[in-house]
Structures are given as structure tokens and as C-alpha cells.
Amino acid sequence: MLRPGHAVALCVIALLTIGVVMVNSAGMSIDPKHAITLESILLSRSTFYMAAAMLALAVAAFLPIRRIAAAISTPPPFPRLPDRATLPETLLGLRYMWAAVALLLALLACVYLPVIGREVNGSHRWVALTPGKKGFTLQPSEFAKWGVVALLAWYGATRTRALPTFTRGLCPALVALGLIAGFVVLEDLGTGFLIACVGCVILLAAGARLWHFGLFAPLGALGLVAAILTSEYRVKRLTSFLDPYKDPEGIGYHMIQSMVAVANGERFGRGLGHGLQKFGYLPEDQTDFLFAIICEELGIAGAALVIALYLTMLWSGWVIVRRESDRFLKLLGIGVLATVGFQAVINLAVVTGLGPTKGIALPLLSSGGTGWILTAASLGLIVAIDRAQARRFTPTSHAEPGEVVVTAKARQWLSGGTGGTGVPPVHA
């Protein structure tokens, strides 16, 4: 029987497969010596990343997820604070959380180191693992994005009673979230905004009060406006979204060429490998604007298939998360699904001209080894939760009146699993 976890895993594999094919198609050259062949695809870097992502998915799916959750949530990692603790006392008492925040900030700061930090298109977002322009790189903001999900799920699971309060509950979490998201915004406004939105969703699901967020809303809005106004390039991106044809050869070029690619696809596309926009017209065709290439080569049918895979994966994940009883696992699952869902929606909005251009990749499709591996591993945790639920006892609420509910261990014993006699062994 196909379980929701199986659907999640199959959708991840399908999206990764489409990603490998389309990334290689988008990287085609007009030079016949660099034609795309089956051999070149199998030996490509994207295929290596796909293999690593599938391995991460499998490893995460078979983790003893309930043991891990129990170790994290019991005993509480945070010290018990007085009921009337002040804000400074609360902030100082949450030493485990601040240690995790400091670790994530240190990882983000690595992009500024002169030896390993790598600047691309004026942004410091990558850390070089191997020398050379085509060497392997790592994107710390991806670790920060998923680290925030785990950290706030941990916080929400261990601060259940405090979260409805402002000083002892929500405020410390928002301070931690603001520090990490704010640091990311320095180089990547889109990812920083994504982290902030997902963090708020997790805290609301954990029991924080909505009106408490209103107290921080003006500060958050002020920070967003400041991040845009202090960067001339971000201001131009926003104005180009409102009128891309005002500067069609400059800042509006990305959006115009993306919409041209989407329009050229029509119903069934030009055919795999037969797109034209990738030949020097559409920038970032393997990363941020890969969906435009999908639309051009596979048409509305291919775009609908990709969207259907995302919807199936998210809905199946939600079915798993909704019935989960462990608080930490439920919040973790909500954070994972919110991250993938928001990221996909933002990217699709940008590609189709419904949002300003941002550096947000399409999950499991856009070229990027760090993103593929961490996203697949995070969704693997959803699969692990489903596997743990499958091993649980049959819920009594699903039994008919008068029906005896038999557990898995009892069924094994009754079927002769104790030596074929059906009788448990007697130890002298």
C-alpha cells in the first residue's frame, strides 16, 4: 500500500530527475563539440549532486526519528526559569539556543573570509571547498535556512507554556530569528525574507499569539524597507518589477526574457533541448530561471507536471505532519513543508513576472548541490516520521464497536513468531 511517505519520496526523486535533465539542457552550447549526450548527463556535476541528494534522502528516511526527538525534547534543554523572569534573565537563561545561533552566524560569516569566501555577481554567498572557478562550493545560507527550522521547532517543543507570553516566550525566539535572518539579508534579501516568514509560521504553530507579532511588525517592516533603500540594485529590481520595459536592456532584462521563454512554450513546448532562450538570452537559466526553460521546452504540460509534483509532495507531507502527536516532530515537519512551499511559490512568481527578481532557487530543480542535498534530507525526515507512524499501534479510534485492536508485536506472537508455538517462552 502506498503511504504518504512513499509519495513524498517518489516526488523528491522525480523532481531531482527532472532537475538533472533540465539543468543539462539549459547548459547546452551551440558548439557541436559540447553537445548534450546521455554520457555527458550521467557524468555531469548535477548527476553527482542528485546521487548525493538521494543518499541524503535515504539516510534521513531511515533515522530513528522518535528516539532523536525524545533525546532533544526530554529532558528540556532549556533551564527552568522563574514564572516572573525578566527579559534579560530569560535571554541569559537560554544558553543552548544562543550557542546554536552563534554557530549559524559563524557559518554565515565564513563567506567574508579572504581565502575561502567566494564573490559571485557582487554577492558573498558561497564558500569554496576546492580551488578554481569550477570547484565545489557550499552555500552557508542554506544551512542557516534549515538550521532555523530545527532550532525554532526545538524551541517551540520545549517552551510550550512560555510561548503564549511575550517576554519569556516569543521575544527570545524573535531575537534569534532576527539575528540570523538579518545577517542573511546583508547578501541575500530573498533568502532572509524566506527564513523570517518560515520562522513566524513555526512560532505561530507552536502557540505564539498573533497579536504579539504585531508588536514586532513595525520593526520588521522598517528593516525590510531599510534593506531595500540602502541598496541601489534592490531599488532598481523593485522598480523593474513594476515596469520591466522601462529599462529592457538593463535591470528589466531578466524578467522580460523569462516571460518570453514562458510564452514561447505554449501547450507542449518546443521540445526537450530545443529551447532558444538559453543560448545567451536568459541569464541564470540553470538556477533562478530554470522554470522558464521548462516552460519553453516542455510547455504548459511540463510546467503543470512540475507543479503537480510539488502539490502532491506538500499535501502528502501535510497528511503526515497533521496526524503526528510528538510536538517537536510536528513543528519540524511544518517548518520543512513551509520552507519548500514558500520557496517554490516565490520562484514561480518571479519567473512568471508576478514578483520582483530575487535569488531564490526552485527546490530540487534549480542547479545547486547544497540546496538539493539539504532539501532532500529535510524531506527525508518527513518520510522518517511516516515510517515511525506506520510502526505505531493501530489507533483505537479506527476500530469498530466491539473490535479488538491487535498490535504489531501481538500479531507476530499470535502468528508463531516466538518459535512457531504461539506461546511465549518461559525462562527458568
C-alpha positions in Angstrom: 0.0 0.0 0.0 1.3 3.4 -1.0 1.8 5.5 2.1 2.1 9.4 2.2 5.8 8.9 2.9 6.3 6.9 -0.2 4.6 9.7 -2.2 6.9 12.3 -0.7 10.0 10.2 -1.6 8.8 9.5 -5.1 8.1 13.2 -5.7 11.5 14.1 -4.5 13.2 11.6 -6.8 11.0 12.7 -9.8 11.8 16.4 -9.2 15.6 15.6 -8.9 15.5 13.6 -12.1 13.7 16.5 -14.0 16.2 18.9 -12.4 19.2 16.9 -13.8 17.7 16.7 -17.3 16.7 20.4 -17.4 19.9 21.7 -15.9 21.9 19.9 -18.5 19.5 21.1 -21.2 19.8 24.7 -20.1 23.6 24.3 -20.2 23.7 23.3 -23.8 26.1 25.1 -26.1 25.8 25.9 -29.8 29.2 24.3 -30.3 28.7 20.7 -31.6 31.8 19.6 -29.6 29.8 20.4 -26.4 26.6 18.7 -27.4 24.5 17.1 -24.6 24.5 13.3 -24.7 23.4 10.6 -22.3 27.0 10.1 -21.3 27.6 13.7 -20.6 24.5 13.9 -18.4 25.5 10.8 -16.4 28.9 12.2 -15.8 27.7 15.8 -15.1 28.1 17.5 -11.8 24.3 17.7 -11.4 24.1 13.9 -11.6 26.6 13.7 -8.8 24.5 16.2 -6.7 21.4 14.1 -7.4 23.1 10.9 -6.2 24.2 12.8 -3.0 20.7 14.2 -2.5 19.1 10.7 -2.9 21.6 9.3 -0.5 20.7 12.1 2.0 17.0 11.3 1.5 17.5 7.6 2.2 19.7 8.2 5.3 17.2 10.7 6.7 14.3 8.5 6.0 15.7 5.6 8.0 16.8 7.6 11.0 15.3 6.6 14.4 13.3 9.8 14.4 11.4 9.2 17.6 14.5 8.5 19.6 16.1 11.6 18.3 13.0 13.7 19.1 12.9 12.2 22.6 16.6 13.0 23.2 16.0 16.6 22.1 12.8 17.2 23.9 13.2 15.2 27.1 14.6 16.4 29.4 14.1 20.1 28.3 17.4 21.5 27.1 16.5 24.9 28.5 16.8 25.6 32.2 13.6 26.2 34.1 13.1 29.9 34.5 11.0 31.7 37.2 7.4 32.5 36.2 8.1 36.2 36.6 11.6 36.2 34.9 12.5 39.5 33.3 13.6 39.7 29.7 17.3 39.9 30.5 17.0 36.9 32.8 15.2 35.0 30.1 17.7 35.8 27.4 20.6 34.8 29.6 19.0 31.6 30.6 18.5 30.3 27.1 22.2 29.5 26.7 21.7 26.4 24.4 19.7 28.4 21.9 22.3 31.2 21.8 25.1 28.7 21.2 23.2 27.4 18.2 22.6 30.9 16.9 26.3 31.8 17.4 27.2 28.6 15.4 24.9 29.6 12.5 26.2 33.2 12.5 29.8 32.0 12.4 29.0 29.7 9.5 27.4 32.7 7.6 30.4 34.8 8.3 32.7 32.4 6.5 31.6 33.9 3.2 33.7 37.0 4.1 36.9 35.1 4.8 39.5 36.1 2.2 40.7 32.6 1.5 37.6 30.5 1.2 34.9 33.2 0.7 33.8 33.5 -2.9 32.1 36.5 -4.5 29.8 35.9 -7.5 27.9 38.8 -9.2 28.8 41.2 -6.4 27.4 39.0 -3.6 29.3 37.0 -1.0 27.1 33.8 -0.7 29.5 30.9 -1.2 32.4 29.2 0.5 34.9 27.4 -1.8 35.6 23.8 -0.8 38.1 23.3 -3.7 40.2 25.8 -5.6 39.3 27.1 -9.1 36.3 28.8 -10.6 34.6 25.5 -11.3 35.5 24.0 -7.9 32.9 22.7 -5.4 31.3 25.4 -3.3 29.0 25.5 -0.3 26.2 28.0 0.4 26.0 28.8 4.2 22.6 30.4 3.9 21.2 27.0 3.1 22.4 25.6 6.4 21.1 28.7 8.1 17.7 28.3 6.5 17.3 24.7 7.6 19.1 25.4 10.9 16.4 27.9 11.8 13.7 25.4 11.1 15.3 22.8 13.5 16.1 25.5 16.2 12.6 27.0 16.3 11.0 23.6 16.3 13.2 22.7 19.2 12.3 26.0 21.0 8.6 25.5 20.4 8.6 22.0 21.7 10.4 22.8 24.9 8.9 26.2 25.7 5.2 25.2 25.3 3.9 27.0 28.4 6.0 30.1 27.9 5.3 30.8 24.2 1.9 32.5 24.8 3.7 35.1 26.9 5.7 37.8 25.2 8.7 38.3 27.4 9.5 34.7 28.3 8.2 33.1 25.2 8.0 34.9 21.8 10.6 37.6 22.3 13.7 35.4 22.7 12.7 33.4 19.6 12.2 36.5 17.5 15.5 37.9 18.6 17.3 34.7 17.5 15.3 34.7 14.3 16.0 38.4 13.6 19.8 37.9 14.1 20.0 35.0 11.6 17.6 36.4 9.0 19.2 39.9 9.3 22.7 38.5 8.7 21.5 36.6 5.6 19.7 39.8 4.3 23.1 41.5 4.1 23.9 39.5 1.0 20.6 37.8 0.1 17.3 39.6 0.7 15.2 36.8 -0.7 16.5 34.0 1.4 16.5 36.3 4.5 12.8 37.1 3.9 12.1 33.4 3.4 13.8 32.5 6.7 11.8 35.2 8.6 8.4 34.0 7.1 9.1 30.3 7.9 10.2 31.2 11.4 7.0 33.1 12.1 4.9 30.2 10.8 6.7 27.7 13.1 6.2 30.0 16.1 2.5 30.6 15.4 2.1 26.8 15.0 3.9 26.3 18.4 1.3 28.5 20.2 2.6 32.1 20.0 -0.1 34.7 19.9 -0.7 36.6 16.6 -1.1 40.0 18.2 2.3 39.6 19.8 3.8 39.6 16.3 2.1 42.9 15.7 4.4 44.5 18.3 7.4 43.5 16.2 5.7 44.1 12.8 6.8 47.8 12.5 10.4 46.9 13.3 10.4 44.1 10.7 8.8 46.4 8.1 11.4 49.1 8.9 14.2 46.6 8.5 12.8 45.4 5.1 12.5 48.9 3.8 16.0 49.8 5.0 17.4 46.7 3.4 15.9 47.8 0.0 16.6 51.5 0.2 20.3 51.0 1.2 20.9 49.0 -2.0 20.6 50.8 -5.3 20.4 47.4 -7.1 17.5 46.3 -4.9 15.6 49.5 -5.6 16.1 49.0 -9.3 14.8 45.5 -9.1 11.7 46.6 -7.3 11.0 49.4 -9.9 11.7 47.0 -12.8 9.1 44.7 -11.4 6.5 47.5 -11.6 7.6 48.4 -15.2 10.2 46.0 -16.7 10.1 47.7 -20.1 11.3 51.0 -18.6 14.9 49.5 -18.8 14.5 46.5 -21.1 18.3 46.1 -21.8 19.2 46.7 -18.1 17.6 45.7 -14.9 14.3 44.6 -16.6 16.1 42.2 -18.9 15.8 39.1 -16.7 12.1 39.4 -16.3 11.4 40.2 -19.9 13.4 37.3 -21.2 11.9 35.0 -18.6 8.4 35.9 -19.7 9.4 35.4 -23.4 10.6 31.9 -22.6 7.3 31.1 -20.8 5.2 32.4 -23.6 7.2 30.6 -26.3 6.4 27.2 -24.7 2.7 27.3 -25.4 0.9 24.0 -24.7 3.6 21.3 -25.3 6.8 23.4 -25.7 9.5 23.5 -28.4 10.8 20.1 -27.3 13.4 19.0 -24.9 16.7 20.6 -25.8 15.1 22.8 -28.5 14.7 26.0 -26.4 16.2 29.2 -27.7 16.3 31.5 -24.6 19.1 29.5 -23.0 21.5 30.5 -25.8 22.7 33.7 -24.3 19.3 35.4 -23.9 18.1 34.4 -20.5 20.6 34.8 -17.6 20.8 32.3 -14.7 18.9 29.8 -16.8 20.3 26.9 -14.8 19.4 28.3 -11.4 16.9 31.0 -10.6 15.1 30.9 -14.0 15.2 27.2 -14.7 11.4 27.0 -14.6 11.3 29.4 -17.6 13.4 26.9 -19.6 11.0 24.1 -18.5 8.0 26.1 -19.8 9.7 26.9 -23.1 10.8 23.3 -23.8 8.0 21.3 -22.2 5.2 23.9 -22.4 2.2 24.2 -20.1 2.1 20.4 -19.9 5.6 20.2 -18.4 5.0 23.1 -16.1 1.8 21.5 -14.9 3.6 18.3 -14.2 6.2 20.1 -12.1 3.6 22.0 -10.1 1.6 18.8 -9.6 4.7 17.1 -8.2 5.1 19.9 -5.7 1.5 19.9 -4.7 1.5 16.1 -4.3 4.6 16.2 -2.2 3.4 19.1 0.0 -0.1 17.6 0.5 1.3 14.1 1.4 3.7 15.7 3.8 0.9 17.7 5.4 -1.1 14.4 5.9 1.9 13.0 7.8 2.5 16.1 9.9 -1.1 16.7 10.7 -1.5 13.3 12.4 1.8 13.5 14.3 1.5 13.6 18.1 5.1 14.5 19.0 5.3 18.2 19.3 8.9 18.6 18.1 8.3 16.4 15.0 5.1 18.2 14.2 6.8 21.6 14.3 9.8 20.3 12.4 7.5 19.0 9.7 5.6 22.2 9.4 8.8 24.1 9.1 10.1 21.8 6.3 6.9 22.0 4.3 6.6 25.8 4.8 10.2 26.3 3.6 9.8 24.2 0.4 6.3 25.6 -0.3 7.2 29.3 0.2 10.4 28.9 -1.8 8.6 27.3 -4.7 5.9 29.9 -4.7 8.4 32.8 -4.6 10.5 31.3 -7.5 7.4 30.6 -9.7 6.1 34.1 -9.0 9.5 35.7 -10.1 9.7 33.6 -13.3 6.2 34.4 -14.4 6.5 38.1 -13.7 4.3 38.1 -10.6 7.1 39.1 -8.2 10.3 41.1 -8.2 13.5 39.3 -9.2 15.2 37.5 -6.2 17.9 35.0 -5.8 15.5 32.2 -4.7 16.1 28.8 -6.4 13.4 26.3 -7.2 13.6 23.5 -4.7 15.1 20.2 -6.0 15.2 21.6 -9.6 17.4 24.6 -9.8 21.1 23.8 -10.0 22.7 23.9 -6.6 24.3 21.0 -4.7 23.9 22.4 -1.2 20.2 23.1 -1.8 19.5 19.7 -3.3 21.2 17.7 -0.6 19.8 19.7 2.4 16.2 19.9 0.9 16.2 16.1 0.2 17.5 15.3 3.7 14.8 17.6 5.3 12.0 15.9 3.3 13.6 12.6 4.2 12.8 13.5 7.8 9.1 13.7 6.8 9.4 10.2 5.4 11.0 9.0 8.6 8.0 10.4 10.6 5.7 8.5 8.3 7.7 5.3 8.9 7.5 5.9 12.6 3.8 6.3 12.4 3.4 3.1 10.5 5.1 1.2 13.3 2.8 2.6 16.0 -0.1 0.7 17.4 -3.4 0.8 15.5 -5.4 3.7 16.8 -8.4 2.6 18.8 -10.5 5.4 17.3 -10.4 3.5 14.0 -11.7 0.3 15.5 -15.3 -0.8 15.0 -17.5 -1.2 18.2 -16.5 -4.4 19.9 -13.5 -4.9 17.7 -10.3 -6.0 19.4 -7.2 -3.9 18.4 -4.2 -6.1 17.9 -0.7 -4.5 17.9 2.1 -5.4 15.6 4.0 -7.3 18.3 0.9 -9.2 19.3 0.2 -10.2 15.7 3.8 -11.5 15.5 3.4 -13.5 18.7 -0.1 -14.9 17.7 1.3 -16.0 14.3 4.0 -18.1 15.9 6.8 -15.5 15.9 8.1 -17.0 19.2 9.2 -20.2 17.8 6.1 -21.4 16.0 4.2 -22.5 19.1 2.3 -19.3 19.6 3.3 -19.5 23.3 5.8 -17.1 24.8 9.0 -18.7 26.0 9.2 -19.4 29.8 12.5 -18.6 31.4 13.5 -20.6 34.5 
